[in-house]
């Protein structure tokens, strides 16, 4: 891995070179913008470290163009011009980091290591561009570069991270990267899917329980918080956590301690919290299904993962990466031709990276040729496409939405709220008709809290008693 250092102060250049070489980098040094551009034209570099004031001009002015030409190469800017304007200009170039002089040389060396380790620019892995050893966050698209930069921002601290993104975008991989590349890598990484645990067991799973706390509790059980001591606790699908568990989780985050179910003592815990969800939490907060104070406690550093449709340039690299991974797991070793990669890039992957991975593994198993071209690929793609839906209720809903939009024409910026309001009242009315005005059963069918139902019925001017009389 080679770093290009652009610095006209010889003494500073010597110190930086020594620090980077101690980190295992090869350093190529030059002193001017012109020399920098010549070197960039002739060689590939893992990172660029550059001063601002150089003999032949302002080192920041042309960095925007450098970033556009080499979007995968992280740029780290050094400057004695320690002003807000310089910092803003550095940020506007797409720089990975900005260091005002004087700076901590060890911190600079760590930042370069983290930038390159985050897959921002590893010339040895053009095809796979992984963020770290064994962490297949593949991709060089601009959308993924933003993710990489956000990851590196949280590696040197223990701030709580909330990972947002559709199902299948790789949220757990990001959580693992934060753990394995950060300061808690020597501790455990404990992942728990809060949506997969029955509501009556989730508190025991998270906080543990004492012997005899409930029927079947024959021994003390340490929950996920204590299992993650010194490491990272990853709370997946946090948007599906029951309200009672949300309250206890908030208390644990605020106090840094937990109490086991059936226990009396507070137990101090030391685990970094990384949460993830594929849901938009703000509507859940408005509906009373997610605590607003917990949301703000978790949403300290949000990282939003792009859907695969937003990073189609990464699909060929992802597909080739998965073919290699499939071969290591005993499936036939396959290659992907350029036309086949282009064909994959034009597909709609509604399941995101997870769907693409599963398809590529199936492709590795079923393909007849070692090199898969578009002709071999197309029949398998045709098989995965769902058959056209029969006319039915879905069409009726689509038609109703189209008619509503045409007739109502809500003001721009209010369409979502207006549509929810238009749909919510008839939905609640129909559920009340089905349940004969029984609010307990209605809340159960809707999957919302009874208090939330009562509040919404009042706001929608729906009287459950009327439905009870009709029943």
C-alpha positions in Angstrom: 0.0 0.0 0.0 1.5 3.3 -1.1 0.7 6.8 0.2 1.4 10.0 -1.8 2.6 12.7 0.5 2.6 16.3 -0.8 4.5 18.5 1.6 7.1 21.2 1.0 8.5 21.3 4.5 11.3 18.8 4.5 11.3 18.3 8.3 7.5 17.6 8.5 7.8 15.3 5.5 10.5 13.2 7.2 8.4 12.8 10.3 5.3 11.9 8.4 7.2 9.4 6.2 8.7 7.7 9.2 5.3 7.4 11.0 3.6 6.0 7.9 6.4 3.6 7.1 6.1 2.3 10.7 2.5 1.5 9.9 3.6 -0.6 6.9 3.0 1.9 4.1 5.4 2.8 1.3 5.5 6.6 1.0 6.1 8.6 -2.2 7.0 12.2 -1.4 6.7 15.3 -3.6 6.6 19.1 -2.9 4.3 20.6 -5.6 0.9 20.4 -7.1 2.5 19.8 -10.5 4.5 16.8 -9.2 1.5 15.5 -7.5 -0.6 15.5 -10.7 2.2 13.8 -12.6 2.5 11.0 -10.0 -1.3 10.5 -9.9 -1.3 10.1 -13.6 1.4 7.4 -13.5 0.6 5.4 -10.4 -2.2 4.2 -8.1 -2.1 5.3 -4.5 -3.9 4.0 -1.4 -4.2 7.5 0.0 -3.2 11.1 -0.6 -1.8 13.3 2.3 -1.3 16.9 1.3 -0.5 20.3 2.6 -2.5 23.3 1.6 0.0 26.0 0.9 2.5 24.7 -1.7 5.1 26.5 -3.8 3.0 26.4 -6.9 -0.4 27.2 -5.5 -3.2 26.3 -3.1 -3.3 22.6 -2.5 -7.0 22.6 -1.8 -8.2 24.3 -5.0 -7.7 21.4 -7.3 -8.5 18.6 -4.9 -12.1 18.5 -6.0 -11.0 17.4 -9.4 -8.6 14.9 -7.9 -11.5 13.4 -5.8 -13.7 13.1 -8.9 -10.9 11.3 -10.8 -10.0 9.0 -7.9 -13.2 8.8 -5.7 -11.9 5.6 -3.9 -8.7 7.3 -2.8 -9.0 9.0 0.6 -7.6 12.5 0.8 -6.2 13.8 4.1 -5.4 17.5 4.3 -2.8 19.2 6.5 -2.8 22.9 7.0 -1.2 25.7 9.1 -4.1 27.9 7.9 -6.2 26.9 11.0 -9.3 28.8 10.2 -13.0 27.8 9.8 -12.8 28.7 6.1 -9.9 26.3 5.5 -11.7 23.5 7.4 -14.9 24.1 5.3 -13.0 24.2 2.1 -11.2 21.0 3.0 -14.6 19.3 3.7 -16.0 20.6 0.4 -13.3 18.7 -1.5 -14.6 15.4 -0.2 -11.5 15.0 2.0 -11.5 12.1 4.4 -10.0 14.1 7.2 -8.5 17.5 8.0 -5.6 18.0 10.4 -4.7 21.6 11.4 -1.0 22.0 12.2 0.5 21.2 14.6 -1.1 17.7 14.7 -0.6 14.5 16.6 1.6 12.4 14.3 0.3 9.1 15.8 -3.3 10.2 15.2 -2.4 11.0 11.6 -0.8 7.6 11.1 -3.9 5.9 12.6 -6.2 7.9 10.4 -4.4 6.9 7.2 -4.5 3.3 8.4 -8.2 3.5 9.1 -9.0 5.2 5.8 -7.2 2.6 3.8 -8.5 -0.2 6.0 -12.1 1.1 5.4 -11.7 0.1 1.8 -11.5 3.7 0.6 -8.6 2.9 -1.7 -6.8 -0.3 -1.8 -5.2 -0.8 -5.2 -4.5 -4.4 -4.4 -8.3 -5.1 -4.3 -9.8 -3.1 -7.2 -12.4 -5.8 -7.7 -13.5 -6.4 -4.2 -12.8 -3.2 -2.3 -13.5 -4.6 1.1 -13.5 -2.5 4.2 -11.3 -4.9 6.2 -10.1 -8.4 6.4 -13.1 -10.8 6.5 -15.6 -7.9 6.3 -17.1 -8.0 2.8 -18.4 -4.4 2.5 -17.8 -4.4 -1.2 -18.1 -1.3 -3.4 -16.5 1.8 -4.6 -19.6 3.8 -5.4 -19.9 7.3 -4.0 -22.8 6.1 -1.8 -20.5 3.5 -0.2 -17.7 5.9 0.2 -20.0 8.0 2.4 -20.7 4.9 4.5 -17.0 4.1 4.8 -16.2 7.7 5.9 -19.0 7.5 8.5 -17.6 4.2 9.8 -14.1 5.6 10.2 -15.5 8.6 12.1 -16.8 6.3 14.9 -13.8 4.0 15.2 -11.9 6.1 17.7 -14.8 6.6 20.1 -17.7 4.7 21.7 -20.6 6.8 20.5 -23.8 4.9 20.0 -24.5 4.2 16.3 -27.9 3.7 14.6 -27.7 2.0 11.3 -30.6 2.6 8.9 -31.4 0.9 5.7 -33.6 -1.5 3.9 -33.6 -5.2 4.6 -30.6 -6.9 2.9 -28.4 -3.8 2.7 -25.7 -5.2 5.1 -26.5 -3.5 8.4 -24.9 -6.3 10.5 -21.8 -6.2 8.4 -21.4 -2.5 9.2 -21.9 -3.2 12.9 -19.2 -5.9 12.7 -16.8 -3.5 10.9 -17.3 -0.9 13.6 -16.5 -3.5 16.2 -13.5 -5.2 14.5 -11.8 -2.1 13.3 -12.4 -0.1 16.5 -11.0 -0.1 20.0 -13.2 -2.9 21.2 -12.0 -5.5 18.7 -10.6 -7.7 21.5 -14.0 -7.9 23.2 -17.0 -9.9 22.1 -19.4 -8.9 19.4 -22.9 -9.9 20.5 -25.7 -9.6 18.0 -29.4 -10.0 18.9 -32.4 -9.7 16.6 -35.0 -8.1 18.8 -37.7 -9.0 16.2 -37.0 -12.7 16.5 -37.4 -13.0 20.3 -40.9 -13.4 21.8 -42.0 -10.3 23.7 -42.3 -12.2 27.0 -38.6 -13.3 26.7 -36.9 -10.3 25.4 -36.1 -8.7 28.7 -34.5 -12.0 30.0 -32.5 -12.2 26.8 -31.2 -8.7 27.0 -30.8 -8.3 30.8 -30.6 -11.9 32.0 -32.5 -13.4 34.9 -31.9 -14.8 38.3 -32.7 -18.4 39.4 -36.3 -18.8 40.1 -37.3 -15.5 38.5 -40.0 -17.4 36.6 -41.1 -20.9 35.7 -38.2 -22.6 34.0 -35.5 -20.3 35.3 -33.5 -23.1 36.9 -30.3 -21.1 37.0 -28.9 -17.6 36.7 -28.7 -16.5 33.0 -26.5 -13.7 31.8 -28.2 -11.5 29.2 -26.8 -10.0 26.1 -25.6 -6.9 27.8 -23.4 -8.8 30.2 -22.3 -11.2 27.4 -21.1 -8.2 25.5 -19.0 -6.8 28.3 -15.9 -5.0 27.0 -17.2 -5.3 23.4 -20.1 -4.4 21.2 -23.8 -5.2 21.6 -25.6 -5.1 18.2 -29.4 -4.6 18.6 -30.9 -5.5 15.2 -34.5 -4.6 14.1 -34.7 -2.2 17.1 -38.0 -0.8 15.6 -39.7 -4.1 16.5 -38.8 -4.0 20.2 -41.8 -4.2 22.6 -42.6 -0.9 24.4 -41.9 -2.4 27.9 -38.4 -3.6 26.8 -37.8 -0.1 25.2 -38.3 1.5 28.6 -35.8 -0.8 30.3 -33.3 -0.4 27.4 -33.5 3.3 27.8 -32.9 3.1 31.5 -29.8 0.8 30.8 -28.4 3.3 28.3 -28.9 6.2 30.6 -27.5 4.6 33.7 -24.9 2.2 32.3 -26.3 -0.6 34.4 -28.9 -3.3 34.2 -31.0 -5.3 36.6 -31.6 -9.0 35.8 -35.2 -10.2 35.7 -36.0 -11.2 39.3 -32.8 -9.5 40.6 -32.4 -6.7 43.1 -28.9 -5.5 42.4 -27.8 -3.1 39.7 -25.1 -4.6 37.5 -22.7 -2.2 35.8 -22.2 -3.0 32.1 -19.6 -1.7 29.6 -20.6 -2.4 26.0 -20.8 -0.2 23.0 -24.3 -0.1 21.6 -24.9 -0.3 17.8 -28.6 -0.6 16.8 -30.2 -1.1 13.4 -33.6 -1.0 11.8 -35.2 -1.2 8.4 -38.1 0.9 9.6 -38.7 4.6 9.6 -38.8 5.2 13.4 -40.4 8.7 13.3 -43.9 7.4 12.2 -43.6 4.7 14.9 -42.9 7.5 17.4 -45.9 9.4 16.2 -48.1 6.3 16.5 -46.8 5.7 20.1 -45.0 2.5 19.2 -41.5 3.7 19.7 -40.2 5.9 22.5 -39.0 9.2 21.3 -36.4 9.6 24.1 -35.0 6.1 23.2 -34.8 7.2 19.6 -32.6 10.2 20.5 -30.5 8.1 22.8 -29.8 5.6 20.0 -29.5 8.1 17.1 -26.3 9.7 18.2 -24.4 8.8 15.0 -26.7 7.6 12.2 -25.3 5.7 9.3 -27.7 5.2 6.4 -26.9 2.3 4.0 -27.9 2.8 0.4 -30.2 0.3 -1.4 -28.6 -1.7 -4.1 -30.6 0.3 -6.7 -28.6 3.4 -5.5 -25.2 1.8 -6.1 -25.7 -0.3 -9.3 -22.0 0.4 -10.2 -21.1 -1.9 -7.4 -23.0 -4.9 -8.6 -20.3 -6.5 -10.8 -17.8 -6.3 -7.9 -20.3 -7.7 -5.5 -21.2 -10.6 -7.8 -17.6 -11.5 -8.4 -16.9 -11.3 -4.7 -19.8 -13.7 -4.0 -18.6 -16.1 -6.6 -15.2 -16.2 -4.9 -16.9 -16.7 -1.5 -19.0 -19.5 -2.9 -15.9 -21.3 -4.2 -14.4 -21.2 -0.7 -17.5 -22.9 0.6 -17.2 -25.8 -1.8 -19.2 -24.7 -4.7 -17.8 -24.8 -8.3 -15.3 -22.0 -9.1 -17.0 -19.7 -11.6 -16.0 -16.5 -13.5 -18.4 -13.8 -14.6 -18.0 -12.2 -18.1 -18.4 -8.5 -18.7 -21.7 -8.9 -20.5 -23.1 -11.0 -17.7 -22.0 -8.4 -15.1 -23.7 -5.7 -17.1 -26.9 -7.8 -17.3 -26.9 -8.3 -13.5 -26.4 -4.5 -13.1 -29.6 -3.9 -15.0 -31.8 -6.1 -12.8 -34.0 -5.0 -10.0 -32.7 -6.4 -6.7 -35.6 -5.7 -4.3 -33.9 -7.8 -1.6 -30.7 -5.7 -2.0 -27.3 -7.3 -1.5 -28.8 -10.3 0.3 -30.9 -11.2 -2.7 -28.0 -10.7 -5.1 -25.8 -12.9 -2.9 -28.3 -15.7 -2.8 -28.8 -15.6 -6.5 -25.0 -15.7 -7.2 -24.6 -18.7 -5.0 -27.4 -20.4 -6.9 -25.7 -19.3 -10.1 -22.4 -20.9 -9.0 -24.2 -24.2 -8.3 -26.4 -24.4 -11.5 -24.3 -22.8 -14.2 -23.0 -25.3 -16.8 -19.9 -23.3 -17.8 -17.0 -22.1 -15.7 -17.3 -18.7 -17.3 -20.8 -17.4 -17.0 -21.9 -15.1 -19.9 -25.1 -13.3 -20.5 -26.6 -16.2 -22.5 -26.0 -18.6 -19.6 -27.3 -16.0 -17.1 -30.5 -15.0 -18.7 -32.5 -18.3 -18.1 -31.7 -18.2 -14.4 -32.7 -14.6 -14.2 -36.0 -15.4 -15.9 -36.7 -18.1 -13.4 -36.4 -15.7 -10.4 -38.8 -13.2 -11.8 -42.3 -13.5 -10.2 -45.2 -14.4 -12.5 -47.5 -11.5 -13.3 -50.0 -11.0 -10.6 -53.7 -11.9 -11.2 -56.1 -9.0 -11.1 -57.4 -8.7 -7.6 -57.3 -6.6 -4.5 -53.9 -5.2 -5.2 -55.1 -3.7 -8.4 -58.1 -2.2 -6.6 -55.9 -0.5 -4.0 -53.6 0.8 -6.8 -56.6 2.2 -8.6 -58.0 3.7 -5.5 -54.7 5.5 -4.7 -54.5 6.8 -8.3 -58.0 8.1 -8.2 -57.5 9.7 -4.7 -54.3 11.5 -5.9 -56.2 12.7 -9.1 -59.2 13.9 -7.2 -57.7 15.3 -4.0 -54.5 16.7 -5.3 -52.9 17.4 -1.9 -50.4 20.3 -1.6 -46.8 19.3 -2.4 -45.0 18.3 0.7 -48.2 17.1 2.4 -49.0 14.0 0.3 -47.7 11.4 2.7 -49.5 12.8 5.7 -52.7 13.3 3.7 -52.6 9.8 2.3 -52.2 8.3 5.8 -55.1 10.3 7.1 -57.3 9.3 4.2 -56.4 5.6 4.6 -56.4 5.4 8.4 -60.0 6.3 9.2 -61.6 3.7 6.9 -59.1 1.1 8.1 -59.9 1.7 11.7 -63.6 1.8 11.0 -63.4 -1.6 9.2 -61.4 -3.2 12.1 -64.0 -1.9 14.6 -66.8 -3.3 12.5 -65.0 -6.7 12.4 -64.4 -6.7 16.2 -67.9 -5.2 17.1 -66.2 -2.2 18.7 -64.0 -4.2 21.0 -61.0 -2.0 21.4 -58.7 -4.7 22.9 -59.3 -7.0 19.9 -59.0 -4.1 17.5 -55.6 -3.0 19.0 -54.4 -6.6 18.7 -55.4 -6.9 15.1 -53.8 -3.6 14.2 -50.7 -4.4 16.2 -50.7 -1.2 18.2 -51.0 -0.2 21.8 -54.5 0.2 23.2 -53.8 3.7 24.4 -52.6 4.6 21.0 -55.8 3.2 19.4 -58.0 5.1 21.9 -56.1 8.4 21.1 -56.4 7.9 17.4 -60.1 7.0 17.5 -60.7 10.3 19.4 -58.7 12.2 16.8 -60.6 10.5 13.9 -64.0 11.0 15.6 -64.7 7.3 15.6 -66.9 6.0 18.5 -66.4 2.3 19.3 -69.8 2.2 21.0 -71.5 2.8 17.6 -69.8 -0.2 16.2 -70.7 -2.2 19.3 -74.4 -1.3 18.8 -74.3 -2.2 15.1 -72.7 -5.5 16.1 
